[in-house]
Amino acid sequence: MSNTTKTVAVAGGSLEVRIGGERSAPTLVFAHYWGGSAGTWDEIVRRLPPQQATVRFDQRGWSTSRELPGPYHLDQLADDLVRVVEECVAGPFVLVGHSMGGKVCQLVAARRPAGLIGAVLVAPAPALPVAAVTEKYRQDLSHAYDSPESVGQALDHALTAVAVPQPVRDAVVRDSLAASDDARTEWPLRGIGQDITKEARRIEAPVAVLVGAHDKVEPPTVLRECLLPYVPHATMTTVPGVGHLLPLEAPEAVANALGDFLTSVHS
């Protein structure tokens, strides 16, 4: 598999984008979760066919993109993702978004960019904010990544349902702490509570939703209630035995789902 890095100019600076596979195949364009990085997708990309074209990057405010200035709101993240697609994708592509990245992908899909043939939303934040996301919940969540200890607690009690290998756990802690202060708090204080149902209804491309059976952050019941009714043509598959961090807990299942989806939209 050929891997290259491309610098993409965005508002206020640039993003370093990792490009893999062959440009002739439909491209999978990944957007990570709140606390993640391009590396969140490593185990999935490793399980894809060598020729599969992939594009991934650290979103504004996170990891190698932490010095990029704000704003860090969802519309800016969507603008960044569109820029990455414009500069790094030739031909058809599928958006793949996890959690916060799933909400960003909904906004981008709603813009109906040229070449979009579908989206796979992995444990996505729903279009309609959940009633449980109260002011106290948001304030508490904004401190989840204050320290290595708080990240560890989030991993053990909210994010995962199975133990992940120690190197993966270490990477999660490192990624979760590698953010600008404003980027770290923007999602819990504002983005998570943003109603994007109007935008979601404009999505025309097929959408596959993947959720962990034991997800405590975005349970299957929540996605059935607060996402599926607002996204036309969306179908949902539940992965047994795992929680919210599907790319890390069940990379094989996610890679297989991506392969199946590509077959269905590009056959």
C-alpha positions in Angstrom: 0.0 0.0 0.0 1.4 3.4 -0.9 1.1 6.0 1.9 1.8 9.7 1.4 1.2 12.9 3.3 -0.3 16.0 1.8 -0.6 19.4 3.3 -4.0 21.0 2.8 -4.6 24.7 3.3 -7.6 25.5 5.5 -8.8 28.6 7.3 -6.0 29.8 9.6 -3.4 27.3 8.5 -3.1 23.8 7.2 -3.8 20.1 7.9 -1.5 17.2 7.3 -3.5 14.5 5.5 -2.5 10.9 5.4 -3.4 9.2 2.0 -3.2 5.5 1.4 -4.0 2.9 -1.2 -4.7 3.6 -4.9 -6.6 6.6 -6.2 -8.6 4.5 -8.7 -10.8 2.9 -6.0 -13.6 4.7 -4.2 -12.0 6.6 -1.4 -12.8 6.2 2.3 -12.5 9.6 4.0 -12.3 9.3 7.8 -13.3 11.8 10.5 -12.4 10.8 14.1 -14.2 11.2 17.4 -13.8 13.8 20.1 -10.5 12.9 21.6 -9.3 10.9 18.6 -6.8 11.3 15.8 -6.0 10.0 12.4 -4.4 7.1 14.3 -7.8 6.0 15.7 -8.4 4.3 12.3 -5.1 2.5 12.1 -6.4 -1.0 12.9 -9.3 -0.6 10.5 -7.1 0.6 7.6 -4.7 -2.3 8.3 -7.6 -4.7 7.7 -8.7 -3.2 4.4 -7.5 -4.4 1.0 -4.0 -2.9 0.2 -5.4 -1.1 -2.8 -8.3 0.6 -0.9 -7.9 4.3 -1.1 -8.1 6.1 2.3 -7.8 9.6 3.6 -7.5 10.6 7.2 -6.3 13.5 9.3 -6.3 15.1 12.8 -9.3 17.4 13.0 -8.8 21.1 13.8 -7.6 21.5 17.4 -6.4 17.9 17.9 -3.0 16.1 17.8 -0.9 17.5 14.9 -3.7 20.0 14.2 -3.8 21.3 17.7 -2.2 24.6 16.8 -4.8 25.5 14.2 -6.9 28.4 15.5 -10.6 28.2 16.2 -13.4 28.4 15.9 -13.7 24.6 16.5 -17.5 24.3 16.0 -19.1 21.7 13.8 -19.5 23.9 10.7 -15.8 24.8 10.7 -14.9 21.1 11.1 -17.3 20.4 8.2 -15.6 23.1 6.1 -12.2 21.5 6.9 -13.5 18.1 5.8 -14.8 19.5 2.5 -11.4 21.1 1.9 -9.7 17.7 2.5 -12.0 16.0 0.0 -11.5 18.7 -2.6 -7.7 18.4 -2.4 -7.1 14.7 -1.7 -9.9 12.8 -3.5 -10.3 12.2 -7.2 -13.5 10.5 -8.0 -16.2 8.8 -5.8 -15.8 8.7 -2.0 -17.5 7.5 1.1 -17.5 9.5 4.4 -16.7 7.5 7.5 -17.3 9.4 10.7 -17.1 8.2 14.4 -19.1 9.9 17.1 -18.4 13.7 16.8 -16.9 12.9 13.4 -20.2 11.2 12.5 -22.0 14.5 13.2 -19.5 16.3 11.1 -20.1 13.8 8.3 -23.8 14.4 8.5 -23.3 18.1 7.9 -21.0 17.4 4.9 -23.3 14.8 3.4 -26.1 17.3 3.7 -24.2 19.7 1.4 -24.3 16.9 -1.3 -20.7 17.4 -2.4 -19.8 16.1 -5.9 -18.5 12.5 -5.8 -20.2 11.5 -2.5 -21.6 8.0 -2.9 -22.5 7.3 0.7 -21.6 7.6 4.4 -20.8 5.1 7.1 -21.6 6.6 10.6 -19.8 4.7 13.4 -21.4 5.2 16.8 -22.4 8.7 15.5 -23.6 11.6 17.6 -27.3 11.9 16.5 -28.8 14.7 14.5 -31.3 15.4 17.3 -29.6 16.1 20.7 -30.6 13.7 23.4 -32.7 14.9 26.3 -30.1 13.5 28.7 -27.6 16.1 27.4 -28.3 18.6 30.1 -26.2 21.6 31.1 -24.7 19.6 34.0 -23.9 16.7 31.7 -22.2 19.0 29.3 -20.2 20.7 32.1 -19.1 17.3 33.5 -18.2 16.0 30.0 -16.0 19.0 29.3 -13.7 17.8 32.1 -13.4 14.2 30.9 -10.0 14.8 29.3 -8.5 17.0 32.0 -5.8 14.4 33.0 -4.6 10.9 32.2 -6.6 9.7 35.2 -9.8 11.2 33.9 -9.3 9.8 30.5 -8.7 6.4 32.0 -12.0 6.7 33.9 -13.8 7.7 30.8 -12.4 4.7 29.0 -13.4 2.2 31.7 -16.8 3.6 32.6 -18.2 5.2 29.5 -16.2 4.6 26.2 -15.5 0.9 26.1 -17.3 -2.3 26.9 -14.2 -4.6 26.4 -10.6 -4.1 27.4 -8.4 -2.7 24.6 -4.7 -3.6 24.3 -2.4 -1.5 26.5 -0.7 0.2 23.5 -4.2 1.2 22.2 -5.1 2.5 25.6 -1.9 4.5 25.8 -2.7 6.0 22.4 -6.2 7.0 23.5 -4.9 8.7 26.6 -2.2 10.5 24.5 -4.7 11.6 21.8 -7.3 12.7 24.3 -4.9 15.1 26.0 -3.4 16.4 22.8 -5.9 19.1 22.1 -6.1 22.9 22.4 -8.2 23.9 25.4 -10.9 25.5 23.2 -11.2 22.4 20.9 -11.5 20.1 23.9 -14.4 22.0 25.4 -16.2 23.1 22.2 -17.8 19.7 21.6 -19.2 18.9 25.1 -20.3 22.5 25.7 -21.8 23.3 22.4 -21.4 20.8 19.5 -23.0 17.8 21.3 -26.2 19.9 21.9 -26.5 21.3 18.3 -29.6 20.3 16.5 -28.8 19.4 12.9 -32.0 17.6 12.0 -32.8 20.1 9.3 -29.4 19.4 7.6 -29.7 15.7 8.1 -32.9 15.5 6.2 -31.1 16.9 3.2 -28.8 13.9 2.9 -29.5 12.0 -0.3 -26.7 9.4 -0.3 -27.1 6.0 1.3 -26.1 5.9 4.9 -25.1 2.9 7.0 -25.0 3.3 10.8 -22.9 1.0 13.0 -23.4 0.9 16.7 -22.0 -1.1 19.6 -24.7 -3.1 21.5 -23.2 -1.9 24.8 -22.5 1.7 23.8 -23.2 3.9 26.8 -22.6 7.2 24.9 -24.8 6.6 21.9 -26.9 3.5 22.6 -28.8 1.8 19.8 -32.1 3.0 21.3 -30.9 6.6 21.1 -29.8 6.3 17.5 -33.1 4.7 16.5 -34.9 7.6 18.1 -32.7 10.6 17.5 -30.9 9.8 14.2 -32.6 7.3 11.9 -35.9 9.3 11.6 -33.9 12.3 10.3 -31.5 10.6 7.8 -33.2 9.4 4.7 -32.1 5.9 3.4 -30.2 5.1 6.7 -30.0 1.6 7.9 -28.4 0.5 11.3 -26.4 -2.6 12.3 -25.6 -3.4 15.9 -22.2 -5.0 16.8 -22.6 -7.3 19.7 -20.5 -7.1 22.8 -18.8 -3.7 22.3 -19.2 -0.1 23.4 -18.6 3.3 21.9 -15.0 3.0 20.6 -15.9 0.7 17.8 -12.8 1.5 15.7 -10.6 0.3 18.6 -12.9 -2.4 20.2 -14.0 -4.0 17.0 -11.8 -3.0 14.1 -12.5 -6.2 12.2 -16.3 -5.6 12.3 -15.9 -2.0 11.2 -13.5 -3.0 8.3 -16.0 -5.7 7.2 -18.9 -3.2 7.3 -16.9 -0.8 5.2 -16.2 -3.5 2.6 -19.8 -4.5 2.5 -21.0 -0.9 2.1 -18.5 -0.2 -0.7 -19.8 -3.3 -2.5 -23.4 -2.2 -2.1 -22.8 1.4 -3.4 -20.2 0.7 -6.0 -21.3 -2.6 -7.6 
